[in-house]
């Protein structure tokens, strides 16, 4: 078959890998030379899809643990996302729209980063400055519990207090829903934030407080958040066994945020499902996630590319890069392979946003060590654009920007960055979405998760554990005497 320089799906998703190939980079022969390994990786992922089990994967307690993130695109009985869980999410969405004025999401790591992606893309940084009408009756949204930072907590408490006194409300009192998110129900950052905000909200004269917890509901987890939910009659949502935090944005962990801000949850999952179906082929040239994994695996192996940059063009995509940092670092940063050999595998992920970091990081990308793969994320058509006028016609320097589309300028900046890197034979690739809607966001997030899963198989490392994280947690508990 003729090898192309990109894969374009029928729904408009594009993976352009042309700038991963060529003199000084990778060749078609390099990729075809891994045919045996890519076939085995595809077979291994097929097994996980079918059985929910990954080779030699154990929980932090050393017990066999399933891997179910590949089931998330499908709403089925006995799957993590099932008709009952969807019903509960839709009920939450209706309740929040009609009765809740503000939601505080409390979580860290995977219990925060994916939620922030959905909020930043579909709401944006000025959301809490909009009127109730402009927000279409959706609540103010706040995130906390993502750091042990007393100043952040005090400042956010003051902000909520001020909005509660002066902001629009749907009932007699300003109703705040607090949503602690922790699979174990014992995460330090989550519980400290929950204790603080719950205490302050219930003691307020002008705030009405309710809680919805997202936690493990099975008896083995014995989550204190679930115990509290049953005691107080709070809403509760599940974090199923086999769904790691960094893979949980398409589960209740992330979908509670989608529900609160009024997103089409089914469309998000449909996008993930479309990507999953597009990634079933064992032919590396036809499977975008497998090809993405293979290219970066080879770039690391043959060209010592141990740094990976994800640069989304548009401020609303910045949090995608921050979410990807955890996904890549925890999944592939491993001391040992599955056979117990010391390999110190993985790349250092760097978040970036264009055009901001073209004025900060690009000097290093262009002239620094040749150890990086830069990935560009671009949206072909934002829902809104700006065409510039000229308020200063007597200043010649302004005239050249008259009539310029800001989105056109953004694309020109990205293309210039890609061309400059390509001209120096630097590694890069581009992921392009036709629109920034629920379908394509779900598609993108699942593509990146599946790419990491394929690379774990190629490198023979467990992409689903995180023993390095458990090491510091044990020391921290000792230091705190807890």
NORNOR-V407265 format. One record per backbone hydrogen bond with DSSP energy under -1.0 kcal/mol. CO is the residue of the C=O (numbers start at 1). NH is the residue of the N-H. If there is no record, write none. Layout:
# NORNOR-V407265
co: [CO:CO]
nh: [NH:NH]
This chain:
# NORNOR-V407265
co: [5:7:9:13:14:15:16:17:18:19:20:22:26:27:28:29:31:32:34:35:36:37:38:39:40:41:42:43:44:45:46:47:48:52:54:57:59:63:68:69:71:76:81:82:83:84:85:86:87:88:89:90:91:92:93:94:95:96:101:102:103:104:105:106:108:109:109:112:113:114:115:116:117:118:119:119:124:126:127:131:132:133:135:140:142:144:147:149:150:151:152:153:154:155:156:157:158:159:160:161:162:163:174:175:175:176:177:178:179:180:183:187:188:189:190:191:192:193:194:195:196:197:198:199:201:206:208:210:211:213:214:215:218:223:224:225:226:227:228:229:229:235:237:240:242:244:245:248:248:251:252:254:255:256:257:258:259:263:264:265:266:267:268:269:270:271:272:273:274:283:287:288:289:290:291:292:293:294:295:296:297:298:299:299:304:306:307:308:309:310:311:312:314:315:317:318:319:320:321:322:323:324:325:326:327:328:329:332:334:335:335:337:341:348:350:352:353:354:355:356:357:357:361:361:362:363:364:369:371:373:374:375:376:377:378:386:388:392:395:396:398:399:401:404:405:406:407:408:409:410:411:412:413:414:415:416:417:418:419:421:422:427:429:430:431:432:433:437:438:439:440:441:442:443:444:445:446:447:448:449:450:451:452:453:454:455:456:460:466:467:468:469:470:471:472:473:474:475:476:477]
nh: [17:15:12:9:432:7:430:20:21:428:26:25:22:31:32:33:34:35:38:39:40:41:42:43:44:45:46:47:48:49:50:51:52:67:57:65:62:59:71:72:74:79:76:86:87:88:89:90:91:92:93:94:95:96:97:98:99:100:140:177:142:179:144:181:111:112:113:116:117:118:119:120:121:122:123:124:127:129:130:135:137:136:138:103:105:107:149:153:154:155:156:157:158:159:160:161:162:163:164:165:166:167:208:101:102:210:104:212:106:214:216:191:192:193:194:195:196:197:198:199:200:201:202:203:204:174:176:178:235:237:182:239:222:227:228:229:230:231:232:233:234:213:215:243:68:247:248:251:254:255:256:258:259:260:261:263:262:265:268:269:270:271:272:273:274:275:276:277:278:286:291:292:293:294:295:296:297:298:299:300:301:302:303:305:306:348:373:350:375:352:377:354:317:318:321:322:323:324:325:326:327:328:329:330:331:332:333:334:345:343:344:340:337:308:310:312:357:314:358:359:361:362:364:365:366:367:368:371:307:309:429:311:431:313:433:406:403:395:398:399:401:402:404:388:409:410:411:412:413:414:415:416:417:418:419:420:421:422:423:426:425:374:376:16:378:14:380:441:442:443:444:445:446:447:448:449:450:451:452:453:454:455:456:457:458:459:461:338:470:471:472:473:474:475:476:477:478:479:480:482]
